[in-house]
Amino acid sequence: MKVLGIQIKSKEAILVILTQDGSGNIVQTDECTTFEITDIYNSNHVKQFRNQINIAFDTIKPHRIGICKRNENGKGMMAPSPVSFKLEGIIQLYDKIDVEFVAPQTTKAFLKKNTCSIVPSKKYQQDAFDVAYYLLTAK
């Protein structure tokens, strides 16, 4: 099984792919990447971001896709970027598989009860990694 966890941070989407084989071994693939939108007001840049994400999803062929849910009501420094909502909407429009949302509290509670034997290959991937791990192992 292959799952894709996504964290949206400012103007970029961070993707982490985890696979699980028949023996239950979980591995992070090298396909992990980031996609950034350079100009949110330029239609061509928005379409380019959409096309890149859709091509990545088509290439990866995940069984599940999950986005780390953001705090919509955050204020001040904790408020999510308005651009992140646009990226989230673009990602949700992928029509070959449903895109799920996973709250950070859900992954944290799950990881307290279910220890993870692997770590993300890069620290900045942690939230996307946690979403992917949750989607892969939660029953």
Backbone bond lengths (Angstrom), bond angles and torsions (degrees), N, CA, C in turn:
res aa  C-N    CA-C-N  psi(-1)  N-CA   C-N-CA  omega(-1)  CA-C   N-CA-C  phi
1 M - - - 1.453 - - 1.524 108.46 -
2 K 1.318 115.38 145.51 1.455 121.10 -179.02 1.521 108.89 -128.84
3 V 1.343 116.78 129.42 1.461 120.95 178.25 1.516 109.84 -126.47
4 L 1.310 113.91 156.03 1.455 121.49 -177.58 1.523 108.44 -125.44
5 G 1.329 115.96 121.31 1.458 121.73 175.66 1.519 108.88 -105.69
6 I 1.324 115.65 139.76 1.463 120.93 -176.79 1.524 109.90 -128.86
7 Q 1.315 114.77 134.48 1.455 121.36 170.84 1.524 106.78 -118.43
8 I 1.319 116.30 130.65 1.454 120.59 177.20 1.518 107.36 -102.03
9 K 1.311 114.63 124.28 1.454 120.89 -177.03 1.520 107.65 -134.10
10 S 1.326 116.06 110.88 1.450 122.22 179.54 1.522 110.04 57.92
11 K 1.335 118.40 -112.01 1.465 122.13 -176.88 1.524 112.62 -105.88
12 E 1.333 117.06 20.16 1.461 118.22 -178.81 1.521 111.94 -135.72
13 A 1.318 114.09 153.82 1.456 122.53 174.50 1.527 106.94 -112.81
14 I 1.322 115.67 124.75 1.464 122.53 -179.91 1.529 107.17 -101.90
15 L 1.330 116.71 122.23 1.452 122.08 -177.31 1.524 110.79 -110.44
16 V 1.328 115.40 135.68 1.462 122.14 174.75 1.526 107.60 -129.29
17 I 1.318 116.16 130.56 1.462 122.09 179.50 1.520 108.99 -112.25
18 L 1.320 115.13 126.46 1.462 121.46 174.61 1.522 108.49 -118.24
19 T 1.323 115.25 141.39 1.463 120.25 175.85 1.515 109.38 -122.65
20 Q 1.316 115.43 152.73 1.461 121.48 176.35 1.521 107.90 -131.20
21 D 1.331 115.69 126.81 1.461 119.09 -179.79 1.527 110.45 -88.18
22 G 1.307 116.79 179.85 1.455 122.43 -177.83 1.513 114.05 -61.34
23 S 1.326 117.42 -23.77 1.468 121.70 179.21 1.525 112.26 -87.38
24 G 1.330 116.46 -2.82 1.458 119.96 179.38 1.517 114.47 92.06
25 N 1.321 117.75 2.92 1.467 120.76 179.01 1.525 109.98 -72.78
26 I 1.329 115.77 131.60 1.465 121.76 -179.38 1.513 109.37 -108.56
27 V 1.338 115.63 133.63 1.462 121.43 -177.82 1.530 108.85 -136.31
28 Q 1.327 116.09 140.24 1.462 120.94 171.38 1.518 107.06 -88.02
29 T 1.324 116.54 128.52 1.459 119.86 -178.15 1.526 110.85 -83.37
30 D 1.309 115.24 167.73 1.467 121.30 177.50 1.529 112.11 -81.73
31 E 1.319 117.14 -1.85 1.460 121.31 -178.10 1.530 112.87 -73.23
32 C 1.323 117.95 -7.12 1.457 122.18 -176.89 1.522 110.16 -58.04
33 T 1.307 115.30 137.94 1.446 119.17 -175.03 1.517 110.19 -157.58
34 T 1.315 115.48 177.10 1.461 121.47 173.27 1.521 108.51 -127.91
35 F 1.316 114.87 149.79 1.453 122.13 174.98 1.514 107.42 -126.16
36 E 1.314 116.11 133.73 1.461 120.46 -177.85 1.523 109.90 -124.66
37 I 1.315 115.32 142.49 1.456 120.65 174.47 1.535 106.15 -99.99
38 T 1.307 116.70 125.60 1.462 120.21 -173.02 1.519 113.33 -85.18
39 D 1.328 117.93 -37.38 1.463 120.69 -178.95 1.520 107.96 -138.94
40 I 1.327 116.77 105.26 1.468 120.93 -174.29 1.523 113.15 -70.46
41 Y 1.321 117.30 -14.01 1.466 121.15 -178.84 1.528 112.44 -96.92
42 N 1.312 116.84 -4.80 1.456 121.61 179.77 1.532 108.32 -98.73
43 S 1.333 116.13 115.68 1.474 120.83 -177.26 1.521 112.65 -56.36
44 N 1.317 116.94 -37.27 1.468 119.84 179.61 1.518 111.51 -64.66
45 H 1.325 117.96 -37.16 1.465 120.93 179.08 1.531 110.47 -69.39
46 V 1.337 116.11 -38.85 1.467 120.53 178.26 1.527 109.70 -64.41
47 K 1.324 116.66 -44.63 1.468 120.75 178.76 1.528 111.06 -65.39
48 Q 1.330 116.39 -37.59 1.462 120.52 178.34 1.529 110.26 -63.08
49 F 1.331 117.05 -43.26 1.470 121.03 177.39 1.527 109.79 -60.58
50 R 1.339 116.54 -47.25 1.464 120.89 179.14 1.525 110.97 -58.09
51 N 1.324 116.57 -46.79 1.461 120.40 -178.44 1.521 111.78 -64.07
52 Q 1.333 117.51 -41.75 1.467 121.00 179.19 1.529 111.18 -62.68
53 I 1.333 116.42 -43.98 1.468 120.75 179.08 1.527 109.95 -63.76
54 N 1.327 117.27 -46.41 1.465 120.50 -178.95 1.526 111.80 -63.26
55 I 1.322 117.40 -40.20 1.466 120.86 177.69 1.531 109.86 -64.48
56 A 1.330 116.57 -42.24 1.471 120.20 178.32 1.524 110.28 -61.25
57 F 1.321 117.74 -46.71 1.465 120.87 179.27 1.525 110.87 -61.48
58 D 1.335 116.87 -42.64 1.468 120.55 179.51 1.527 111.13 -64.12
59 T 1.319 117.06 -36.43 1.463 121.78 -179.99 1.525 111.22 -72.95
60 I 1.322 116.38 -44.04 1.470 121.65 -177.43 1.523 111.54 -70.44
61 K 1.336 116.63 -37.39 1.466 123.10 -178.28 1.540 112.50 53.92
62 P 1.342 116.38 57.87 1.465 118.47 -179.81 1.527 111.85 -74.46
63 H 1.326 114.98 154.60 1.461 120.59 174.67 1.527 110.50 -81.01
64 R 1.336 115.52 -29.87 1.463 121.42 178.17 1.526 108.83 -142.46
65 I 1.334 115.39 146.64 1.462 122.58 175.47 1.521 107.26 -127.15
66 G 1.324 116.68 131.34 1.458 120.55 178.48 1.518 111.73 -134.18
67 I 1.318 115.37 142.60 1.458 122.07 176.88 1.526 108.09 -111.14
68 C 1.307 115.64 136.15 1.457 120.87 174.67 1.529 107.54 -68.77
69 K 1.309 116.01 116.00 1.459 121.85 -177.40 1.528 109.83 -66.75
70 R 1.328 114.93 140.79 1.460 120.23 179.86 1.518 110.46 -104.61
71 N 1.318 115.84 160.62 1.455 121.63 178.32 1.528 108.85 -77.63
72 E 1.324 116.49 102.47 1.462 120.59 -177.28 1.519 112.81 -67.99
73 N 1.320 116.92 -23.95 1.468 120.88 -175.23 1.517 112.99 -101.13
74 G 1.328 117.60 9.64 1.461 120.44 -178.72 1.523 111.34 -62.82
75 K 1.300 114.98 149.22 1.462 120.21 -179.93 1.518 109.40 -126.55
76 G 1.315 115.72 155.07 1.459 120.50 176.78 1.509 111.64 65.19
77 M 1.323 115.69 -133.37 1.465 120.97 -177.15 1.529 112.08 -67.79
78 M 1.324 117.70 -20.02 1.461 121.28 -178.47 1.527 112.48 -89.91
79 A 1.327 117.75 -2.82 1.460 121.30 -178.28 1.531 110.77 -73.57
80 P 1.333 116.54 135.89 1.462 118.37 176.63 1.521 110.77 -70.94
81 S 1.294 116.05 152.59 1.455 122.27 178.84 1.532 109.70 -66.58
82 P 1.341 118.01 137.22 1.466 119.49 175.95 1.532 111.79 -58.89
83 V 1.307 117.35 -31.29 1.463 121.53 178.44 1.527 110.30 -62.64
84 S 1.327 116.56 -34.84 1.460 120.13 -178.16 1.525 111.59 -62.19
85 F 1.342 117.38 -32.37 1.463 119.98 177.33 1.530 110.57 -67.24
86 K 1.318 116.45 -36.16 1.464 121.03 177.75 1.532 109.91 -65.44
87 L 1.326 116.78 -45.12 1.463 120.47 179.30 1.532 110.60 -62.98
88 E 1.312 115.53 -41.01 1.460 120.69 178.89 1.529 110.26 -59.42
89 G 1.318 116.63 -45.11 1.463 121.02 179.08 1.515 112.53 -63.05
90 I 1.322 116.50 -41.97 1.469 120.65 178.67 1.531 109.84 -61.77
91 I 1.326 116.84 -44.24 1.468 121.00 -179.44 1.525 110.46 -64.98
92 Q 1.330 117.07 -39.98 1.462 121.30 179.83 1.522 113.08 -62.87
93 L 1.316 117.33 -23.74 1.462 120.83 -178.46 1.528 113.48 -73.78
94 Y 1.338 117.28 -7.97 1.465 119.42 177.21 1.523 107.64 -58.57
95 D 1.335 117.32 124.83 1.461 119.84 -169.57 1.526 116.29 -103.53
96 K 1.321 118.68 6.08 1.467 119.64 -178.06 1.521 112.68 -94.99
97 I 1.320 117.37 -14.58 1.460 122.18 178.59 1.522 107.49 -157.31
98 D 1.312 116.52 144.58 1.466 119.87 178.77 1.522 110.21 -68.87
99 V 1.309 115.07 140.90 1.462 121.61 176.42 1.525 106.91 -99.87
100 E 1.330 115.87 124.39 1.459 121.98 -177.37 1.529 110.17 -98.27
101 F 1.329 115.93 157.97 1.457 121.60 174.35 1.515 108.43 -115.15
102 V 1.335 115.27 135.20 1.458 121.30 -179.71 1.525 107.84 -126.94
103 A 1.316 115.65 123.18 1.461 120.61 -179.96 1.530 110.27 -73.39
104 P 1.327 118.19 142.53 1.469 120.81 177.77 1.537 112.42 -56.61
105 Q 1.331 116.83 -33.45 1.465 120.13 178.55 1.525 110.90 -64.25
106 T 1.319 116.51 -34.12 1.463 121.30 178.92 1.526 110.30 -66.53
107 T 1.333 116.96 -46.27 1.471 119.46 -179.61 1.519 110.90 -67.33
108 K 1.335 117.66 -39.72 1.471 120.63 179.90 1.531 110.78 -62.95
109 A 1.338 116.92 -45.51 1.464 120.74 178.63 1.527 110.67 -63.45
110 F 1.328 116.77 -41.20 1.460 120.81 179.19 1.529 111.02 -63.15
111 L 1.350 116.66 -44.02 1.461 120.57 -177.71 1.531 112.47 -70.82
112 K 1.319 118.44 -23.36 1.470 120.68 174.90 1.530 110.48 -66.76
113 K 1.333 115.66 -35.66 1.461 120.86 -177.96 1.524 112.83 -91.94
114 N 1.322 117.21 -21.54 1.467 122.40 -175.76 1.520 109.17 -130.59
115 T 1.304 116.49 99.82 1.459 119.51 -177.48 1.526 110.66 -68.10
116 C 1.307 114.23 142.45 1.454 121.82 179.89 1.530 108.25 -98.27
117 S 1.321 116.50 129.00 1.466 120.56 -175.69 1.526 113.25 -86.56
118 I 1.335 117.79 -8.41 1.461 120.39 179.05 1.528 109.54 -124.08
119 V 1.302 115.93 162.75 1.466 121.66 178.93 1.527 108.64 -124.45
120 P 1.338 116.45 156.37 1.467 118.00 178.68 1.518 111.17 -63.82
121 S 1.319 115.31 151.24 1.464 118.91 -178.50 1.527 111.89 -69.38
122 K 1.341 117.50 -23.73 1.467 121.34 177.21 1.523 108.36 -135.19
123 K 1.317 117.54 140.94 1.464 122.73 -175.47 1.530 112.39 -58.56
124 Y 1.339 117.88 -38.93 1.463 120.24 -177.10 1.529 113.01 -66.17
125 Q 1.327 117.62 -10.43 1.459 122.33 -179.62 1.527 113.28 -89.81
126 Q 1.321 117.95 1.25 1.467 121.84 -169.58 1.530 113.45 -53.44
127 D 1.329 119.18 -50.67 1.465 120.51 -176.65 1.527 111.75 -65.18
128 A 1.323 117.27 -42.23 1.464 120.72 177.46 1.531 110.26 -64.94
129 F 1.327 115.93 -39.09 1.461 121.78 177.50 1.529 110.25 -61.38
130 D 1.333 116.56 -46.51 1.470 120.85 -179.14 1.525 111.62 -60.97
131 V 1.328 116.99 -40.56 1.465 120.75 177.25 1.530 110.17 -62.72
132 A 1.324 116.38 -47.15 1.467 120.41 -179.96 1.528 111.15 -61.42
133 Y 1.326 116.60 -43.63 1.471 120.71 179.92 1.529 110.18 -63.00
134 Y 1.309 116.41 -43.60 1.466 120.80 178.52 1.538 110.10 -60.31
135 L 1.331 117.43 -48.62 1.470 120.56 -179.05 1.525 111.96 -62.28
136 L 1.308 115.89 -32.57 1.467 120.83 -177.27 1.522 112.51 -78.23
137 T 1.333 117.96 -34.63 1.461 119.93 -169.95 1.516 115.63 -112.89
138 A 1.327 118.73 -18.11 1.481 119.89 179.85 1.527 109.45 -73.46
139 K 1.254 116.53 138.26 1.473 120.66 -178.28 1.501 110.32 -94.35
